[in-house]
């Protein structure tokens, strides 16, 4: 088994054909076919279904391991460069959209200025989409909703923020004089909500259940950034994290605090299985610096320190 064989198999997985894999690797199809066939012969199993070019179950297992091997090899290069005084390498960071909207405009230029040798790749997705990518090693870290109960992941709280209602002009909630609303009163109005099974919605439903009410969904949108965009276009009143609602809404709009509802917690997740590279640690330090500088000026947001039990990844 050698790295060329593993790279060929991973390319077939990514590009769904031997010919496309060969083009991606800048070689000929016969070389890719030969590498995969030799790997199959060595392992004694079929890794690719030749009729469809899909990986077999065994092939998927091998590719998962192969990707981790490649990431560790990349990490060796980055760490040795850092040891020589140069922070360089690729950092793949996942981030939920509502946080990325105000963190990334500061993080990206700060990283470019402090660590010009770091290539930053940002994946904007929901928490449920980002967690498996951190487990698989295709992301070095991710900023997500907490709590996260995944044995292979470590989590560190970064900040907590209140949940608020954003109501468009003409909506009954926008005509309220009070700046706060109880869950029992909020439950009387259809709302734009995330779907059940997401951390944000599940917290809402649990709090509503404790209050003896049930929230009514006008529509369910998976992804708080999309939900916030629809709310700000006036499609309905929505429950949003404080940073996703305008700090000073336009005339006629209302931003209303919700009583009896705890804040959402946003945190950082990393893998227990691997050591963070020097470039990754530098970028995560940049995330924390942005929160410390920009967080205090955002109503409803409180920056948190590291949790006492936030252990370091393996090897640190």
C-alpha positions in Angstrom: 0.0 0.0 0.0 1.4 3.4 -1.0 0.2 7.0 -1.1 -0.3 7.0 -4.8 -2.8 4.1 -4.5 -4.7 5.9 -1.7 -4.7 9.1 -3.7 -6.1 7.4 -6.8 -8.9 5.8 -4.8 -9.8 9.1 -3.1 -9.8 10.8 -6.5 -12.2 8.1 -7.9 -14.4 8.8 -4.8 -14.4 12.5 -5.4 -14.9 12.6 -9.2 -17.1 9.5 -9.6 -15.1 8.0 -12.5 -11.6 6.7 -13.4 -11.2 9.1 -16.3 -12.2 12.2 -14.2 -9.9 11.0 -11.4 -7.1 10.8 -13.9 -7.6 14.3 -15.1 -7.7 15.6 -11.5 -4.4 13.8 -10.8 -2.8 14.9 -14.1 -2.2 11.4 -15.2 -3.7 8.8 -17.5 -6.7 6.6 -16.7 -4.6 3.4 -16.9 -2.4 4.6 -14.0 -5.5 5.3 -11.8 -7.0 1.9 -12.7 -3.7 0.2 -12.0 -3.2 1.8 -8.6 -6.7 0.9 -7.5 -6.4 -2.6 -8.8 -3.1 -3.1 -7.0 -4.6 -1.8 -3.8 -7.6 -4.1 -4.1 -5.3 -7.1 -4.7 -3.2 -6.2 -1.6 -6.3 -5.8 0.6 -8.2 -8.7 -0.9 -11.5 -6.8 -1.4 -13.2 -4.8 -4.1 -13.0 -1.1 -3.4 -14.8 0.2 -6.5 -17.9 -1.0 -8.3 -16.7 -1.0 -11.9 -20.2 -0.8 -13.3 -21.0 2.5 -11.5 -17.6 3.8 -10.3 -19.1 4.1 -6.8 -17.1 3.0 -3.9 -18.0 -0.2 -2.1 -18.6 -0.2 1.6 -15.0 -1.3 2.1 -13.8 1.4 -0.4 -15.5 4.1 1.7 -13.8 2.8 4.8 -10.4 2.9 3.1 -11.0 6.4 1.7 -12.0 7.8 5.1 -8.6 6.5 6.5 -6.7 7.7 3.4 -8.0 11.2 3.9 -6.8 11.3 7.4 -3.4 10.0 6.4 -3.2 12.9 3.8 -4.2 15.5 6.4 -1.6 14.2 8.8 1.1 14.4 6.1 0.0 18.0 5.3 0.2 18.8 9.0 3.8 17.5 9.1 4.8 20.1 6.5 2.9 22.9 8.3 4.3 22.1 11.7 7.9 21.8 10.4 7.5 25.2 8.7 6.2 26.7 11.9 9.1 25.2 13.8 11.4 27.1 11.3 9.5 30.3 12.1 6.9 30.4 9.2 3.3 29.7 9.8 2.0 28.3 6.5 -0.6 25.8 5.3 -4.3 25.3 4.7 -6.9 25.6 7.4 -10.4 24.4 6.7 -12.8 26.1 9.1 -16.5 25.5 9.3 -18.8 28.2 10.5 -22.6 28.6 10.9 -23.8 31.4 8.7 -25.2 33.7 11.4 -21.8 33.8 13.1 -19.8 34.0 9.8 -21.8 37.0 8.7 -20.1 39.3 11.3 -17.0 37.3 12.3 -15.5 36.5 8.8 -15.2 40.2 7.6 -12.8 40.7 10.5 -11.2 37.2 10.6 -10.2 37.0 6.9 -8.2 40.2 6.7 -6.7 39.7 10.2 -5.5 36.2 9.1 -4.0 37.6 5.9 -2.2 40.3 7.8 -0.9 38.2 10.7 -0.3 34.9 8.8 0.1 35.6 5.0 1.2 32.0 4.5 -2.1 30.5 5.8 -4.6 29.6 3.1 -8.1 29.9 4.8 -10.9 27.7 3.5 -14.3 28.6 5.0 -17.3 26.2 4.8 -20.6 27.9 5.6 -23.2 25.3 6.7 -25.6 24.3 9.5 -24.3 22.7 12.7 -25.8 19.3 11.6 -23.8 19.5 8.3 -20.5 20.7 9.9 -20.1 18.1 12.7 -19.7 15.0 10.5 -17.0 16.9 8.5 -15.0 17.6 11.6 -15.3 14.0 12.7 -14.2 12.8 9.2 -11.2 15.2 9.2 -12.3 17.2 6.1 -12.6 20.3 8.4 -10.0 21.2 11.0 -12.5 22.9 13.3 -16.0 24.4 13.2 -17.9 27.1 15.0 -21.4 25.6 15.7 -24.3 25.7 18.1 -23.7 23.9 21.4 -24.2 21.6 23.1 -22.6 18.9 20.9 -22.7 15.3 22.1 -20.4 13.5 19.7 -17.7 11.2 21.4 -15.1 12.0 18.7 -15.4 15.8 19.2 -14.1 18.3 21.8 -16.1 21.5 22.3 -15.3 24.8 23.8 -17.9 27.5 24.4 -17.1 30.8 22.7 -20.2 33.0 23.4 -23.8 33.0 24.3 -26.5 35.2 22.9 -30.1 36.0 23.6 -32.9 34.9 21.2 -35.1 37.7 20.0 -38.2 38.1 17.8 -37.9 40.2 14.6 -41.3 41.4 13.4 -41.9 43.3 10.1 -44.1 46.4 9.8 -47.8 45.7 10.0 -47.3 42.5 11.9 -49.3 42.3 15.2 -46.0 41.7 17.1 -44.6 44.9 15.6 -47.5 46.9 17.0 -46.7 45.9 20.6 -45.5 48.6 22.9 -43.6 46.3 25.2 -40.0 45.5 24.4 -40.3 42.0 25.9 -42.7 39.1 25.3 -43.5 35.9 27.1 -43.4 32.5 25.4 -47.0 32.1 26.2 -47.9 35.2 24.3 -45.5 34.4 21.5 -47.1 31.1 21.0 -50.3 32.8 19.7 -48.5 33.9 16.5 -47.3 31.8 13.6 -43.6 32.2 13.3 -40.7 31.5 10.9 -38.7 28.8 12.7 -35.9 26.3 12.2 -37.2 22.7 11.8 -37.4 20.2 14.7 -34.1 18.4 15.2 -31.9 21.5 15.0 -30.3 22.7 18.2 -31.9 26.1 18.0 -35.5 24.8 17.4 -35.2 22.0 20.0 -34.2 24.6 22.7 -37.2 26.7 21.7 -39.6 23.7 21.9 -38.2 22.6 25.2 -38.7 26.0 26.7 -42.2 26.3 25.2 -43.1 22.9 26.7 -41.9 24.0 30.1 -44.2 27.0 29.7 -47.1 24.8 28.8 -47.4 26.1 25.2 -46.5 25.0 21.7 -45.0 27.3 19.1 -46.8 27.6 15.7 -44.6 27.4 12.6 -45.6 29.7 9.7 -42.7 28.0 7.8 -39.6 26.0 8.8 -36.3 26.9 7.3 -33.1 24.8 7.9 -30.4 27.4 8.4 -30.6 30.5 10.6 -28.9 32.7 8.0 -31.6 31.8 5.4 -34.2 32.2 8.1 -32.9 35.7 9.1 -32.8 36.7 5.4 -36.5 35.8 5.0 -37.4 37.6 8.1 -35.6 40.7 7.0 -37.5 40.6 3.7 -40.7 40.8 5.7 -42.0 37.2 5.1 -43.1 36.9 8.7 -42.0 37.3 12.3 -39.1 35.1 13.3 -37.2 33.9 16.3 -33.5 34.6 15.8 -30.3 34.8 17.7 -29.5 38.4 18.7 -26.7 38.8 16.2 -28.9 37.8 13.3 -31.4 40.6 13.9 -30.6 44.2 13.1 -29.3 46.1 16.2 -31.4 49.1 15.1 -34.3 47.8 13.0 -35.7 50.1 10.3 -38.8 52.2 11.0 -41.8 50.0 11.6 -39.8 46.9 12.5 -39.6 45.6 16.0 -36.9 43.6 17.8 -38.4 42.1 20.9 -36.7 40.2 23.7 -38.2 36.9 24.9 -38.6 36.3 28.6 -38.3 32.8 30.0 -36.0 31.6 27.3 -32.3 30.9 27.8 -29.6 32.0 25.4 -28.1 29.9 22.6 -24.5 29.0 23.1 -22.0 29.0 20.2 -18.7 27.2 20.4 -15.8 25.6 18.7 -15.5 21.9 18.0 -12.4 20.0 17.1 -11.5 16.4 16.7 -10.2 14.3 19.6 -8.3 12.1 17.2 -5.7 14.5 15.8 -3.4 17.2 17.0 -4.2 20.7 15.8 -1.7 22.1 13.4 0.1 25.4 14.1 -1.8 27.2 11.3 -5.1 25.9 12.7 -4.2 27.1 16.2 -3.3 30.5 14.8 -6.7 30.8 13.0 -8.6 29.7 16.1 -6.7 32.3 18.1 -7.9 34.8 15.5 -11.5 33.8 15.9 -11.2 34.4 19.7 -9.6 37.7 19.1 -12.4 38.8 16.8 -15.0 37.8 19.4 -13.1 39.7 22.2 -12.9 42.9 20.1 -16.3 42.8 18.3 -18.5 40.8 20.7 -18.9 43.4 23.5 -20.5 45.9 21.1 -23.3 43.6 20.0 -26.5 43.7 22.2 -27.5 40.4 23.6 -24.1 38.7 23.2 -21.7 37.7 26.0 -18.3 36.3 25.2 -17.3 33.3 27.3 -14.0 32.0 28.5 -12.8 28.4 27.8 -14.8 25.8 29.7 -12.9 24.2 32.6 -13.3 20.7 31.0 -12.4 21.8 27.5 -9.6 19.3 27.0 -6.8 19.8 24.4 -6.8 17.5 21.3 -4.7 14.4 21.4 -1.0 15.2 21.5 -1.4 18.6 23.0 
